[in-house]
Every structure is written in C-alpha cells, then in structure tokens.
Amino acid sequence: MGEVPLLSFATGVLMKTHYYLGWFTNFFPERLGRLLQKDITDRKSIAMISSNPSKLEDDGATECSWLDQAGILFDDYHLINYRVHKEEAQTIIQNASVIFLLGGDPLTQNGFLREYELMDSIKKSSAIVLGASAGAFNMSTKWLCSKNLGFNVGKNTVYKGIGLDNFSVLSHFDLENNIERVQSELSPLSEEITIYASNKDCAVRVKGDRIDVFGTAFLISNSKIRKLKETL
C-alpha cells in the first residue's frame, strides 16, 4: 500500500507544509536538506515562479542547485514567467508536487502573481510550497515594503501576499545589526499581525499547526521583538 497522507485531526484535511526560506550562501545546510528530503516525498513536478518574469536569465538555477545538492530531484521542472500563458500556468500549479516561489524582486513577483491570478491557486494547492527571500514575502498574508527595510521606494506600503499562513514575513535581512530599526519599522504592522523575521541562511517551516525555526529568527508581535529558539 502507498504512504498514508498526514492529516490534521482537528480539520480532517491534508497537513500542508510551507517553507519560508532566506537566501543561502552556498547550498542548504545539511540538516535543513535532510528535513526537506523527508518532507518532499512526491517529486513528480516542481513549479517555479519567477520574481522577474520578463527576464529570461531569472531561471531559478540557483534555487534548483540547492535542491539538487540536497538530492531532491524532480521528473518535471516548470518555470512560470511571461513565456508561459496564463492558462498553462494555472494548470502547472494545479499539477505540481512542489511550488517554489523564487527569490529576487518581491514587488514584481507580487504583481505577476496577481496578473496571472495564481495566488488563489497556490493557496488551494496541496503541494509543498517553498519561498526564497522574495518568495517568502509573498507566501505570507501581508508584508511591509519600506525604504528602511532595503526597498527602493518613497513611502511605506503594505502588500497582500498569498496568505498561506496568518503571519507576515521579513526574510533575508541582517537582523542582529539592525534590531532597533527593524522593531521600529515593523511595530505598526506587528499590532495587526505576527511577524517572523529571519536572517540570510535561515528558514521558518509550517507543518500543519506547528511552526519551527532553522537558524536565526525573531518574532515581532504587539511592537515587541524576541529571538526565537531554533527548533529544527
């Protein structure tokens, strides 16, 4: 018999798994790679969503190399950008074993997800969803675009993401050297929603009702910030 899917006994639905990743200097650290290997058992198809869909060179090669190094290979690889028709993109998402929102420009990726009407399809998918840096921003419910957080913008704007989990994300940021700035900048948003802020080589994993942390991450809630213990 085949492997029985994990269920949430509270809801009776499939236990979904989401990885909010930073950006990795070389490859996934060995421990994180083993966790991904264990979680990603269905490897028929991966759908990679570009953060710069007009640029052909944004092909997900770096993110794919992380998976390759961890021994996670797929039968089919699909890159979703403007070379793929909207209807085809929807089909690719529906059939994917894993969905990977690539790193790069979160603003451009957010607009592309809306234009191609992919947010709802990703949210409804039973696939494992990974997001690196920009992708992690857009997996969350909402996120702050701010000059003080490294964006080249004139005013602060809160963007709606896919909303896979009910929190916000600040991914791939030098937190330890910018704690006061990060806390001050994210304080208003933290009054509305919990924020997970992580460093470069880090990850936040949501599996069912459990949230785990790999590497250096902070929790910002009600204008207060605290460092989280590593649990992965």
Protein Blocks (a to p, Z undefined) as FASTA:
>chain_A
ZZdddddfknopacdddddddddfklccfklmmmmmmmmmblfbccdddfblmbmklnol
mmmmmmmmnopacfbdcdddfkbcfklmmmmmmmpmbdcddehjfklmmmmmmmnopmmm
mmmpmbdcddehjlmmmmmmbdcddfklopacfbdcddddeklagcdddehiafklmmmm
mmmmmmmmmmmpccddddfkdcdddehjbccdehjddddeehiacddddfZZ
